């Protein structure tokens, strides 16, 4: 398991600050020394609020180690842009999956699970399962 | 028959129309959206116009696929992947024929609208671009002019609806009484198609 290639995680938010902060949070909670590649893709290419297909494609390429890429998004155009890119078929690494998960909790679950050497299906399942945790 | 140049002129006419109406689209997007629809689409279709000039795709399908891809890359809001998917799927449905008939276009556009409904999950009556596109595609079998009228009526008919998709849906009943910006821009796209067809035949 130890030398298995890790699943890459891409975090897509309308805000660059949100994407990079959630990436930092997830890495931090996964513990020191985690080698899971995590890349934020936040905001538009010119620094505004929105979604950039280029930033998403670049982030996915940057975290792809050959074990698949799990993409988590916040809402609206972030979801639709990733879906449209996946439908296109050639802008994202082959084994890229949009994960149906809450953004913050799902990102933490995905990074922690990926750090155990889990495969893409297990990482996606762990992130989705974060929906089931009730807070009140 | 409709050739690649017809589709390029349709996209150019849409770019001009969106540029002309950008402020109105953004104004419609202010009470129920995030006030960026006009500027986002303006940026997107301006990029479409320049990439079509630069790459000069030589089939109707290739024009729309390239235009759709460009919208997904440059718009930055939900209208990018939605319009991008509309044009790209329509283009793919047209295949690699050098010329297509009006009926081919009507069938392909229906496939494109279906793909938008799948992507965004919206149905007619949800106060979205679908409310202009579905009646337009239904009417396109009759004539381009009928499609234009149907799209414009569909856009106007979104005013009393309550939004059920996207950011506007968070407003609940407060979304009632505002014309949907996405349906309005969809009507511009269909009107540009009708203008282009009239220009070719008139």
Interface residues (C-beta under 8 A of the other chain):
Chain A: X44 X48 X49 X50 X51 X52 X53 X54 X76 X77 X80 X81 X83 X84 X85 X87 X88
Chain B: X34 X36 X40 X69 X72 X73 X76 X77 X78 X79 X80 X81 X82 X84 X85 X88 X115 X119 X120 X166 X167
